[in-house]
Amino acid sequence: MFGYLAHIPRVLNWIVLTFVDLVAIIGLLFITRGTAVRRVRSVGKDGTPVAPEEPEFILTIALLTGTPLLAGNRVEITLNGNETFPQLWDDLRSAKQSITVQMYYAHPGKVADTLVEILEERAKAGVTVLVLYDAFGARPAREYFARLRKNRVRAVPFRPFKFQNLWIMQNRSHVRGIVIDGKIGWTGGFGIDDKWLGGGLVETEWRDTSVRFEGPAVRQLQAASASVGARRATHRAP
C-alpha cells in the first residue's frame, strides 16, 4: 500500500505538467491564428475616426463588420428586464411560422422556464423552432435544451468541448439574437437568467439595453444565425 502512495506525487506532477502543456498549446494556436480583420483603417476629415454624419461612415462600418447597413428599419430600445422580457415573451407567443434563437448565456430559473414553455408550446403548434446555444455559456442549463429536443425543437450547442476544437475552445459565441417569423428581431446584452429581471436598480439586478427591430436588418440577423447553425448542424448534437 505504501508503495502505491509513494507514486502519488509523481502522478500529480504529470497531471499538472500535462495541463500546463495543453494550455500552452491552446495559447500558441490562439496567438498565431491571425484575425479576420487585419488592416482596416478609416480616418475622417480632421484625422479622427469617421463620424456618423460623414459619407464614408456607412462604408467603414460595412468593411469592419462584413455587413452592409440598410435603410428602412424600425428600432425600439428597451431598458433592463422589466421592459425587455414582457415584450419579448409576447413576440415569441405570437410566432406563426418560425423562431430562431442564438444565445450565449443561460442558467436555470424563471426566465429559462418561461422561454422553454413558450418554445415548446409554439413547436407543438407547428412553428419551426431553432435554438443555437453556446456550449460554455449555457452549460448549467443543458437540461433545458435536452427537454426542448424532446419537444420538436432543434437545439444544438455552439463549439462543444472536443479534442479537435481545442485551438478555438476559448473563442465562444457571445451573440444574443432572436428572430420571430423573419419579421421581428431582438438583440442586446441580456441573457437567459433571472439576474436580468427587474429594473437594474439593485445589486442583484443586472442593467442592460436591448433592441427590438423590424425591417431589412431582421433578415440579416436571421441569415447570420442560420449560417452559424448550418455549420454547427454538421456535428451531432449531444
N, C-alpha and C positions, 0 to 999 in steps of 0.2 A: 504493500500500500504506500509506504513512504517513498518507494522508487517512482511510483506514478506521480506523487506530489512534487517530487524534485523536478519533473519535466514541465510543470505548470508555468513557471516564469518564462521558460523558453517558448512555449506555445503562445503565451500572451505577447511576447516580443514580436513573434512572427505575424500575429494578427494586427498589431499596431503598425508594423512596417508595411504590411500589405495594404492597409487602409491609407497610409500616407502616400504610398506609391500610386494608388488608384486616384486619389485626389490630385496628385501632381500631374498625372496623365490627362485627367479631365481639364485641369487648368491650362496645360500646354496646348491642348486641342482648341480650347476656347480662345486663347490669345492668338493663335496662328490661323484661325479660320477666316479672318477678314470680316468685312461688313458689306451689306448690300449697297449702302450709300457711301461711296468713297470720297468723291470730290465734287460736292455740290455747294457752290458759294454764290450768293447773290447780294449785291450791295446797292443800296438806294442812292439817291442823288447827292446826299450830303455825306456819303461814306458810311452811314449806319445801315442796319438791316432794312430791307424793303418794307415800307409802311403799307397798311391795308389799302390806302387810297391810291397808291401808285399802280400803274397798269401792269407792272411786272409781278405784282404780288400773287395773282392767281397762278401764273406760270411757275413761280418759285415754289408755291405750296404743292402744285401738281408734281414737280420734279422730286421734291423731298418725300412725298408720301406715295407716289406712284398712282394717285387717284385724282382725276380731273374734278375741279369744282364746277358744279352745275347749278344753274338758277332754277327758281320755281319751287323752292322748299318752304314748307310751313313749319316753324320751330317754336316749341313751347318749353320753357325752362321750369323744372320743379326742384324745390329745395327740400332736402332731407327726406326721411322715410314717410312722414305724415302727409307729404304732398305727392311722393312718388308711388308708393305701393298701392293705395286705393285706386288710382287711375290705371296703373299697370294691370292690376287684377281685373278691372272692368274691360280693358282692351283684350286681355287674354280670353276672358269668358265670352267675348263677342266674336272670336275667331270662327270662320265658316269653312276655310279651306286648308290653311297651314299655319303652323307656329314653328319658328326656328329660334333656338336659344343657344347662345355661346356664352359660357360663364367661367370665370376663374375661381372665385371663392364661394364655397358653400359649406354650411355647417348645420347640424340638426337644430330644429327649433320651430317657432311659429311660422316664420317666413317660408322655410323649406316645406313645412306641412301644407301650407296654403298653395304654394306653387305646385307641389306634387298632385294635390287633389284636383286643381284646375286642369293640369295637363292630362291626367288620367281621364277626367270627365270629357274633355274635348276629343281625346283619342278614341274613346268609346263611341263618341258621336260621329266618328268618321273623319275627323280632322287629322291631317298628316302632321305629326309632332316629331321634330328632330332636336336633339339635345347634344351639344358638344361641351364637355366639361374638362377642366384641367386635372390631370391625374394627381398633381401635388396639392394644388389649392383646394380641391374638393374631396380630398382623401377621407376626412371624417364623415362625409355624407354619402359614401359609396352605397350604403344600403338603400338609399332613396333611389338611386339610379338603377339598381337591381330591381327594385319594385316597379319602376317605370317600364323597364324592358318586359316585364311580365304582363303589362297592360297596353300593348300595341304602340309603345313609344320607342323610337330608335335613339338610344342613348349610348354614346361611345366616349372613351377618355382620350384626351389630347396628350400625346407622348407618355404612355405608361412606362414604368420603370423596367427597362430591359437592357441586357448587356450591350446590344448593338446601338442603343440610344445614349450610351454614357457620355459621349462627346457633346451632346446637346441637352443633357438632362437638366442643366441649370437654366436653360432658355425656355421659360414657361410662357404660356399664353395668358396674358392678363386682360384679354378682350372681354368686355361686357357688352353684348349685343343681343337684342330681341327683336324679331320681325314677325308681325301678325298679318297674314293674308297678303304679304307683299305690298301692303299699303301703309302700315304704321310701323315705325321703328323706335326703339328705345336704346339709349346708351348713357353711360355715366360712371361714377365711381362706386356705385352701390354693389353689394354682393348679396348672396342668399344667406343671410344671417340676421339674428334678432338685434345685433348691435346697431344695425341701420334703421331700426324702428324709432319713432319719435321725432322730435324737432331739433336734435343736436344741441340741446341746452344744458344737459348734464353730462358728467364724465362718462357714463355708461352708454350714451347715445352718440354714434358717430355722425358728424356733419358731412354731407356730400351733395353735390349738384348733379342732377341728371337732365337729360334732354329727350323730349318726345317730339318726333318729327314725321312729316308726310311729304311725299314728292320724290324726285329722282334719287335723292340720297338713300332712300329706303332700299331701292333696287341695288345700289352699290354695296350697302351693308349686307344684304342677303347674298349677293354674288360672292363677296369675300368670305362669308361664313360657309357657304356651300363649297367653295374651293378648298378650304381647310378641312371641312368634313369629308369631302370626297377622297382626299389624300389619306385621311385617318381611317376611312372605311375599308381601305385595302388591308388593314390589320384586324385581326379578330378581337372583338370586344370581350372583356373578362366576364 
